[in-house]
Amino acid sequence: MSHSIDLDGILEKLVLLQHYSLGSKSYCEDRSVGSEKDIGDYELDKYWGWTKGIVSNFILECSIKQRVIQDTFKDSESMFKTLDKNACEGLIIGEITKGNFELTLRESCNKIIHAVNVVPSWNTENPEFHYWSGKYHLTGMYNKLEWKITLDIYQWAKAYEKFIELFESTDEFHDLGQDFIK
């Protein structure tokens, strides 16, 4: 039996990530976050710390569960590649800034799980306030080679949400978390 994966719980986090990404500018403008009074020091301005904590926790939890789902159905690898491709269609979930690999939803989950340096990107164009841009810089190593990506959290969460919708229409979905003997 695989772990019981609460897809509705994942969808909840994906929706909240999308809202957080889109709402950061308005929130920060309303509260003058990042103004001269708030220079981004976590002790002075907890929004900076909240952003990294909330986003990191949500994307890490969602990524681990995505990998558990796919690893549970090893015989369905080609189906998952198709779902991944269809889920990302028309979206740019991120950009590879160092390394040579394809940035699929599955690979982005691997990078999230194995990142050793994670930095939210801040928009600092307005001197009155700064806000999270919705981008997340991740860095790590694979086979002694450094990789770097910048995820667009809104697009990534949207693709993952679509992936779940597509997965729910498959026969494999009905076996997720069920007791059966292989």
N, C-alpha and C positions, 0 to 999 in steps of 0.2 A: 504494500500500500504506500502510495506517495503521501507527502504532507498534505494536509487539507489547506488549500489555498483559497482565501476569501477574495474572489475577483471583484466583488462590490467594494471591498475595503481598498483594493488597489485603485479602482476607478475613482473613489472618493479622494485619495491622495493626488491622483493625476489632475482632477478638476481643481483642487486647492492649489496645486503648483501653477496651473494656468492662471487662476485668479491672482495669485501672489505676483506672478510675473507681470501681468497686465496692470495690476493695481499699485505697484510700487511707486510710480511717478506721482500719482494723485495723493497717496498716503504721505509721501515724503514732502511734497509741496505743502500740504495742509499743516504739517508739523514742523516745517523748516528743518528737516533732518539734513545734516551735512552742511548747514549754514556755518557762518563764522562761529556761532555759539556751539555748534555740534561738529567737531572736526573728524568724526568717524572713530574716535576712541571708544572701545566697547564699554568702558566704565561710564563714559559721559553719554553715550548714545547706544542704547541696547539694540536698536533696530539693526545695526550692522551685524551684531552677534546673532540676533534672532534669524536674520536672513540666512546666514551660513548654516546655522543649526537646523532650521526647518527644512531648507532645501536639501541639505546633505542627508538628513535622516529620511526624508521622503524618497529621494531618488535612489538611495542605497537600499532601502526596504523593497521598493518596486523592482529594482534590478535583480536582487537576490531571488525574489519570487519568480521573475521572468526566467531566470536560469534554471530554477527548480522545475518549473513547468516544462521547459524544453528538454532538460536532462531526464525527466521522468519518461518521456516518450522518444527515446533514442531512435527507434525504428521509424519515426515520422520526421526525420531531419529535412527531407526535401519539402514536405508540406510546410514546415516552419519557415524555411527559406522563402517560400512563395508568400506566406502570410506576412513575413517581415517586409518583403519587397512591396507588396500591395499596401501595407500599412504606412510605409514611408513615401508612397507615390505622391508627388506634388508638394512634399514638405522637405525642408532642409533642416535636419535635426541637429546638425553641427558642422564643424569644419575641422579637418585634420591640419594642424599647423606644424607638426613634425611626425614623421613616420610614413610607412608605406603599407596601408591596409585599407579595406573598404569600411566605411563607417555605417554599418547596418544597425538596426535596433539591438540585435544580439551583441554585436561587438561593442556598442556604446555601453551596454550593461556590464560587459567584461571590464571596460575601461573605468567605469564608475566604481566597481567593486575593488579594482586593483590600483586605483589612483593613490599616489603618495603625497601629492600636493594638489589642493583644491582651493581655488580662489574665485569668489563671485566678482563679476565685472560691474563697476559703478559708472554711471553716467555723471560726469562732473562739469558738463558744459554750462549749466546755469549756476552763477555764483550764489544765488539765494538758497539753493538746496541741491543735494545730490541724491540719486536714487539707484536702486539695483536695475541694471539694464536687461535682466532676464537671461544673461549669458553667464556661463560657468566654465572656467578654465580648469582643466584636469591634466596632470602630468604623471607619468609613471615609466616603468621599464618593462620590456618584454624581450627575453633572450639577450640580455645585456645591451639592448638598444633603447634609447629614450624615445618616448612618444609624447605628443601633446595634442589635445583637442580642445575646442571651444564648443560646448553644447549650447544650443538654443533651447532652454528649458520648456518654453511654451510649445515649440514645434515637436520636441522630443515627447512631451507628455501627450500631445495630440496624436502622434503616431502610435504610441503605446496604447492609448485608449482605443484607437482603430484596430490595433492588433488584437486586443481582447474581444472586441465585437466580432472580428473575423474568426477567432479561435472558438468562440461560443457556438458558432454554426457548424463546427466539425464533429465527427464521431468521437475523436479523442477527448473532447471536452467532457463528455458524459462519463469518462473513466477517471477524471481528475479527482484524486482523494478517495477513490472507492477501494474497498477491499476486494481484490481479485487475485487469483493465482496465475502467475505467468508460467 
